[in-house]
Amino acid sequence: MPHLSLEYSANLRGKVDFTELCLKLRDAVLGTGLFEIGAIRVRAFEASAWAVADALPENGFVDMSFRIGKGRSQEEKKRAGEAIFSTATNAMSRLLETQNFALSLEIREIESTLSWKKNAMHDRLRKQ
């Protein structure tokens, strides 16, 4: 864990390179020094149906959810959130200049006793 999920309105297809954005956000998460490389997941999902604000068809959004395990201080979580949000803001600055775009981020801590994982990448990456 950490897992960063982006949900975005379908009207942003072609306006944002979501593969590139995922790579930039992965680098931002890694750059915090708080998470192992093998645990980082960043993915984007298109919402084919949405209604935002006054329902203009050009209204769009990117909503980011960052799920992390417990054990980091409030300051560390805030630093991670600021790194992610700053990276997303920079990548989508053109959209933010319009009056039809919303960007959001929420950090959620996962209760470890209710989270199961197996990750075969850790051994390989820890040896590098």
C-alpha positions in Angstrom: 0.0 0.0 0.0 -0.2 3.0 -1.1 -2.8 3.0 -3.8 -3.8 6.2 -5.6 -6.9 5.9 -7.7 -8.1 8.6 -10.0 -11.7 8.8 -11.2 -12.3 11.2 -14.1 -15.2 12.4 -16.3 -15.1 10.9 -19.8 -15.1 14.4 -21.3 -11.5 14.6 -20.3 -10.4 11.8 -22.6 -8.0 13.3 -25.1 -7.5 16.4 -22.9 -5.3 14.6 -20.3 -2.8 11.9 -20.9 -3.8 9.7 -18.0 -1.0 7.2 -18.5 1.6 10.1 -18.2 -0.3 11.6 -15.3 -0.2 8.2 -13.4 3.6 8.0 -14.0 4.1 11.6 -12.7 1.9 10.8 -9.6 3.8 7.6 -9.0 7.0 9.6 -9.0 5.5 12.1 -6.6 4.5 9.4 -4.2 7.9 7.7 -4.4 9.6 11.1 -4.0 8.1 11.5 -0.5 10.4 8.7 0.8 7.5 7.3 2.8 6.6 4.3 0.6 8.4 1.3 -0.9 8.4 1.3 -4.7 7.0 -2.2 -4.9 3.9 -1.1 -3.0 2.9 1.9 -5.1 -0.1 1.6 -7.3 -1.5 4.4 -9.4 -4.5 3.9 -11.7 -7.2 5.9 -13.5 -10.8 5.0 -14.2 -13.1 6.8 -16.5 -16.6 7.7 -15.4 -18.8 7.3 -18.5 -21.8 9.0 -16.7 -21.5 12.1 -14.4 -23.3 15.2 -13.4 -21.1 18.0 -12.0 -22.3 21.3 -10.5 -24.8 22.9 -12.9 -24.6 19.9 -15.3 -23.0 21.7 -18.2 -21.7 19.0 -20.6 -18.2 20.6 -20.5 -18.0 20.3 -16.7 -15.4 17.8 -15.8 -13.5 16.4 -12.8 -10.7 14.3 -11.5 -11.2 12.9 -8.0 -8.2 11.2 -6.4 -8.3 8.8 -3.5 -5.0 7.9 -1.8 -5.3 4.8 0.4 -2.4 4.2 2.7 -1.7 1.9 5.7 -1.5 3.3 9.2 1.7 4.3 10.8 2.5 7.7 9.3 2.4 10.9 11.2 -0.1 13.7 10.4 2.7 15.7 9.0 3.9 12.8 6.8 0.4 12.3 5.4 0.0 16.0 4.8 3.4 16.1 3.0 2.4 13.2 0.8 -1.0 14.8 0.0 0.7 18.1 -0.9 3.1 16.3 -3.2 0.3 14.5 -5.0 -2.0 17.5 -5.2 0.8 19.8 -6.5 1.8 17.3 -9.2 -1.8 16.9 -10.3 -2.4 20.6 -10.2 0.7 21.3 -12.4 -0.3 18.5 -14.8 -3.8 19.9 -15.2 -3.1 23.6 -15.0 -4.8 24.3 -18.3 -8.0 22.7 -17.2 -7.9 24.6 -13.9 -7.8 27.8 -15.9 -11.3 27.0 -17.2 -14.5 27.5 -15.2 -15.5 23.9 -15.8 -13.1 21.7 -13.9 -12.8 20.3 -10.4 -9.8 18.5 -8.9 -9.9 16.8 -5.5 -7.8 14.5 -3.3 -8.6 12.5 -0.2 -6.3 10.4 1.9 -7.7 7.3 3.6 -6.0 5.1 6.1 -6.6 1.4 5.8 -7.1 -0.7 8.9 -4.4 -3.4 8.7 -6.4 -6.1 10.3 -9.0 -5.7 7.5 -6.5 -5.6 4.6 -5.0 -8.7 2.9 -2.1 -8.5 0.4 0.5 -10.6 -1.3 3.1 -8.9 -3.4 5.7 -10.9 -5.4 7.4 -7.7 -6.5 8.9 -6.8 -3.2 11.7 -9.4 -3.2 12.9 -8.4 -6.6 12.7 -4.7 -6.0 14.4 -4.9 -2.5 17.4 -6.6 -4.1 18.0 -3.7 -6.5 
